[in-house]
Amino acid sequence: MKDRVRTKRKAGFAKMTFLLMVILTSYAKAQEKVISISEALELSYSNNSKIKQYNERIQQKVNEDKAAKGNFLPSINLLGGYTYLSENIEVNTSQISSSLDELGAKYGAAFVTAYGDEIGLSGVSTESAFSTLSSVLGQFPAYPNMEVDNQQFPTAALVATQPLFTGGKIIAAKKYAKAELNSANIEFTQVKDDIANELIERYLNLVLIKQVVQTREAVYNGMLKHKEQAERAVQLEILPKHELLRAQVAVANAQKDLNNDLNKETLAIMALRSTMNVPDDFQFKVMDSIAYRDLYLDFGALLNTAYEKQPILGLIGQKEEMAKQALALEKSKFMPNIAAFGSYNIVRDELSIIPPKFIVGVQAQINIFNGFKDIHQFKAKKHLQKEVKNAKEYALQQIHLLVQSNYVNALNQQKLYNSLSATVALAKENLRINTRRFEEGLGKSIDVIDATLLYKKSKIEQLVALNEYYQAIANLYTSTGEPEKIIPFINK
């Protein structure tokens, strides 16, 4: 008798503890915010680190594209420096002695012509004086080297260069940079599509697990109730004791399955939180359930959409453009480079040889021979074009296969879900009948347990089939480049 009283007290304490836990859990859940799948996706787009990474890559390519535009504009450089010479510059007069002799003869002849009367050389012609002086000066020994007395001097100049013709190099470089920018935008779209597909998958998984947990809880509570009924029946000696043992085993198994799925629910929440990249103190919960809806799927339209919007094809299209411009860059190496230039010498008087203030001109440069490097690079870029072309053909084949397989899988999951609906309804009715028969003393405990397990199995299979149905559609829309298209159907 005392054991029964203690057992009842323990049972009462356990019930109170359970009720307290239920109240606290309900209060905690009341503080959680219910977020729809579209709200969860917006959080992912705003917070996900991978999306931020690829957004920075876009900004990088934007600035590189702007930098490529600068090749069309002139470059202006300010050159400045300071030079120190270990010795003064010397002019080698032996190499210019004839010029110096001629210069001296010219000055001497001019002097004789102008002042011949005063120095007693009247009547001497300029030509005669020049000839005589040249002959005399040519007999003198070599002049000593002339030294320029300036060992240190500053230099400063403003130099401008404007490309006039580069064989298409600048245009190709600009188009190449633009293709890289387009590729960065497409990669960003591809990452967003992957994040959207991951978010949808994890959101649907969490909804599925929550429904499975609800089913497990219902089964567990049903088994507890059945065990209590079996205990009373054993006390009244209506059932043998081994029937109670079966009920106790069924309760233990139901509790084990419930605990396992509760752990899965915790992991699913962690996975979804990771995709949304929200802090641990951000409390949320997802939709309680998702209703089944028939979706009309047109394979031809889906395939055309994939050919138009699939990021992989977009990336290959930009790779084609980049290969084309890379070939144009190699072609430009066989063309001359023509540029106009000009310079303004800021510091002139300090220099030994005084340059003019302004220098302007046009220069052309073309390579004659560099070991056949340009020819081989040109051939390599032609093969790159062919490689990209073959890659595009392969990608088209793979996208066709991907869309087709996801399309077939979606139809199969749809048929599976519809076939399980009748099975669940039948299992539910079977459980109701066997429970009623047991309560009226006409049925066996094992029949209730078997009917409960059958209903649990069929119900969970139906939930899994519904989840797989929407997952297959989500994968199908992702393969066409429109992963968000499924969201309105889920949110309804």
N, C-alpha and C positions, 0 to 999 in steps of 0.2 A: 504493500500500500504506500509506504514511504517512497519507494522507488518511483511509483506512478506520480506522486505529488512532485517529486524533484524533476521528473521528466516534463511534467506540465509547466513547472516554473521555468525550466530551461527553454521550453518551447515558447512560452510567453515572452521571455527576455529576448529570444532570437527574433520573434515577430516584431517586438518593439524596435530592436536594433535595425531590422530590415526596413521598417516603416520610416525610421529616422534617416536612414541612408537614401531611401526613395525621395523623402522631402528635400534633403540637401541636394541630391542630384537634380531634382526638378527645379530647385531655385537656381542652381548653377546653369542649367540649360536655359532657364528663362532669361539669363543675362547674355546668352549667346545671340548673335545676329544671324538670321537666316539669309544666306546669300544665294542668289540664283546662279546658274551656270554662266550667264552673260556677265554678271557682276564679278564672278571669280575670274573670268577671262580678262576683264579690264584691269583687275588687280595684277594679273600676271604680266600684261603688257606694260604696266607702269613700273613694276618692281623687279621683274626678272633680270638677273645680271647678264644673261646671255644677250637679251634684247638690247640692253644698254651697251654692251660691248660692240655689237654690230652697228648700233646707231653712231657710235664714235668712229667706226670705220667709214661710214658714209661721210661724216664731216671731214675726215682725212682726205677722202677722194674728191670732195668738193673743192678743197683748197689746192689739191694737186691739179685739178682741172683749171682752176683760175691761174695757177702758176704756168701752165702750158700756154695760156693766152699771152703771157708776157714775152714769149719768143718772137711775136710779131712786132714788138716795140723796140725802139733803139735802146742800147745799153750805154750808160754814161758813167765813166769812172774818173775819179780824181786821183791822180798819181802824184806822189810826193816822196822826197827822200833827201838824204844828206850823204855826200861822197867825200872820202878822204883818200888822197893819193900819197904813197910812200915817198915819191919824188915828183918834182915838177915835170910836166909834159915837155918833151923836146921835139922840135921839128927837124927831121933828117934833111939837111940842105943839100947833101950830095945827090939826092934824087930829084932836086928841083933847081940845080945850079944853072942849067941852061935857061930856065925861066927867069931866074934872078938876073942873069947876065943880060937877057933881052930887056928886062924891066929897067935895069940901070942904064943901058944904052939909049932907051927911049927917053928917059929923064935927062940924060946928058945932052942928047941931040936937041931936045927942046930948050935946054938952058943955053946952048951955043947959039941957036937961032935967035933967042930973045936978047942975049947979052953979048953977042959976038963982037960988036964994035968996042965995047968997054974993056974987053979982055984981049983985044988984038986978034980976033979971029973973024974979022968981017969978011964977007964973001964966001964963007964956008956954008955949003948947003946942008939942009937937015939930013938928007939921005947919006951924004958923005960923012957927016959927023956920026950918024948911027952906025954905019958900016965900020968906021975906024974904032969906035968905042966897043962894039961887039967883039971885034978881033982882039983888042987889047984885054978886055975883061975875060975872054976865054982862055987867056994865057995865065991868069992868076991861079994860085992854088985853091983847093976846095974851101968853101965857106965853113966856118965852125957851126955846129948845130945851134939852132935858136931855141931858147928855153922860155916856156910860158910860166910866168911867176904866179901860179894859182894851184895850190895843192888841195884845197878843200872848198867845196861849193855846194849849195842846195839846188834841188831840182823840183819842179812842180809843173803839172800840166793837166788839163781837162781834156779827156779823150772820149769821143762818141763813136759808136759803131751801129750801123743800121743794115740788117740783112736785106738784100734785094732779091736773091734767087738762091735756093738751097736744094733744088731738085725735088721739091715736095716734102722735104724732111720735117719742116715746121708744121705743115698741115697734117701730116700723118701722125706726128706726136700729139697734136691737139685732139685728133679723132681717137687716138689710142687712149688718152686720158679720159675722154668722154665715155668710151666703152668701159673703162675701169669703174667710173662712177656709176654707170648703169648696172654693172655687175654687182657693185656694193649694194645698190638699192634692191636688186633681185635677191641677193643673199639675205638681206634684212627681211624681205617678204618670206623667204624660205624658212628662216629661223622662227618668224612669227607663226607660220603654218605649223611647224613642228611643236612649238610651245602650245598652240591652240589644240592640236591633236593630243598632246600629252595631258593638258588640262582637262579636256573632255573625257579622256580615258580614265583619269584618276577621279574625276568628279562622279562619273557613272559607277565606277567601282565602289566608291564610298556609299553612294545611294543603294547599290546592290547589297553591300555588307550590312548596312543599317536594316534593310528589309529582311535579310537572312537572320540577323540578330533578333528582330521582332518575332520572326517565325520560331526561332529557337526558344525564345522566352515563352511564347504561347505553348509550345510543346512541353517545355519544362514545367510550366504552371499546370498544364493538363495532366502531366505525369504525377506531380505532387498531389493534385486533387484525387487522381486515381489511386495513388498509394494510400491516402487517407481513407478512401472508400474501402480499399482492400483491408486496411487495418481493422476497420469496424466490422467488416464481413468475417474476418478471422476471429475477432473477439466474440462475435455472435455464432461462431462455428459454422458459418455458411460456406466459407472457403477453407481449403487446407492451407497450412502455413507456407508451403513451398510457393503458392501463388503470390503471397506477400513478398517473398524473396525476389521473384521475377519483377515485381513492381518497383522494389528498391533498386535493383540493378538498372532498370529502365530510367529511374530518376537520376542515378549516378551518371549514366551515359549521356542523358540530356544535359545535365549540368556541365559535363566535360565538353560537349560540343558547343554549348553556350559560351564557356570561358575561352575556348579556342577562337571563336568568331569575334568575341569582344577584343581579344588581342589583335586580330586581323583588322578590326575597325580602328584601333589605335594607330596601327601602322599605316592604314589608308589615310587617316587624317594627317599624319606626319608627311606622307608623300604629297598630298594635295597642298599642304602648307608650304612645302618646299617649292613647288611649282609657282605658287602665288608669291613666294618670298615675303611672307608676312611674319612679324615677330611672334614669339610664343605666347605673349600676353594678349594677342588679338584673338578673341573668342568668336567662333562662328559655327554654324551648322548648315548642312545642305538640305535640299528638298527631301521630304519624307519618302516620296515615291515618284515614279515617272510612268505615266499612262502609255499604253500601247496605241500606236497610230499607224495606219497603212500609209506608206509613202509610194507614190508612183515614180518609178525609175525608168528613164529612157536611156538605153545604153548608147545609142548613136549620139544623142545630145551630150551625154556625159563625156564621151570620147572626144567630141569636138571641143568641149570646154577645156579638157585636159591639154589638148594640143595648143590651145590659145593661152591658158593661164598657168600651166604647170611651170614652176620656177626653174626646174632642171633644163627645160627646153629654152627658157629665157636666158639662162646662163650660157648654154652652148651657143645661142645666137650671138651673144656678146663676145664669146671666144672666137667665133668666126670673124667678127669685125676686128678684133685685136690681131688675129693672124693676118688679115688683109692689110692692116696698117703696118704690121711688122715687116711684111713683104715690101710695102711701099718705102719703108725706111731703108731697107737694103738696096732697093733700086736707086735711091737718092745718092748712094755712095759712088755711083758711076757718073753722076752729073757734077758739073762745077759748082762751087760755092762762090757767090758774088756778093760783096758787101761794100757799102760806102762808109768812109771813115773821115773823121775830122779831129783835130787837136788844137788846143790853145795853150801856148807856153806862157805860164804865169811868171816864172822867174827866168829872165834872159840875160840881163847885164852881168850876172855873177858867173856866167859860163865862159869857158875859154874860147869856144867857137859859138858865136851868137846865132841861134836859130831864128827863123821868122816867127812872127806872132801866131799866124794861122797856117795850118797845113790841112788840106782836104784832098780826097782822092777816092778811087774805086780800086778794089783788089779782087782778083779771081784766083781760085785755087782748085785744082783737080788732082786726084791721086793717079799716078801712072802705074805703079806696081807696089804691091804689099804682100807678096808671097801667095797670091791667089786666095787670100782670106775672104775678101768680099764676095768672090764668086761662090765659094763653098757656103758662106752664110746665106746667100741668096737662094741657093738650092735647098738648104735646110728649111728656110721659111716656106718654100713651095710645098715641101713634104708636110710641114705643120698644117697648112691649109687642108691638105688631103686627109690628114689625121682627124682634124675637127669635123670634116664632112662625114667621115665614117662614124665618128662618135655620135653625131646627130642621128644618123640612120639607126644606130644601135639603141639610142635613147628612145626613139619613136617606137621601136619594137617593144622595149621593156615597159614603156608607159601604157601601150595597148594591152600588154599582158597584165600589168598591175590593175588597171581599171577593170578589165574583164574578170579577173579573179575576185576582186572585191565586190563586183556586181553580183557574181554567182553566189558568193558567200552570204551577201545580204539577203538574197532571195531564199537561200537555204535556211538561214536563221529565222526568217519570217515564217516559213512553212513549219519549222520546228516549234516555234512559239504557239502558233495556232493549233497544232496537234496536241500540245500539252495542256491547253485550256480545258479540253474535255476530260483529260486524265485527272487534273486537279479537282474539277467539279465532282467527278466520280469518287475520288479518294476522300474528299470532304464529306460527301454523303455517307460513304461507307463508315467513316469514323463516327459520324453522328448516330448511325443505326447501332453500331456495336457498343458505343458508350451508353446509349439508352437501354439496350438489352442487358448490359451488365448492371446498370442501376436498378433494373427491375428484377434482377436475379435470374435472368434467362441466359446470359452470356458468360463467357469466361474472361478472366483477366488478360490472358495471353492474346485474345482476339482484340481487345482494346489497345494493347501495346502494339500489336502488329499493324492495326489500322492507323494508329498515330504515326508510327514510323513510315508507313506508306504515304500518308498525307504529307508528312514533313519532306520526304524525299521528292515527291512529285511537285510540291510547292517550290522548293528550292531550285529544282530543275527548271521550272517555269521562270523563276526570277533570273536565273543564269541565262536562259535562252533570250529573255527580253533584253538583258544587258548586252549579250553578244550580238543581238539584232542591231541595237543602236551603235555598238562599237563598230560593227561591220559597215554601217552607213557612214559613220564618222570617218573611217579609213577610206571609204569610197570617195567622199567629198574631198578628203585631203589629197588623194591621188589625182583629183581633177584641179587642184589649186584653190578650192573653196571650202576650207575646213569649218568655217563659221556658219555655213549654210544649214547645218543640222540644228543649231541652237534654237531658232524659233519653234521648231517642232518639240524640243524637249521642254522649253519654258511654258508651253501652252498648258 
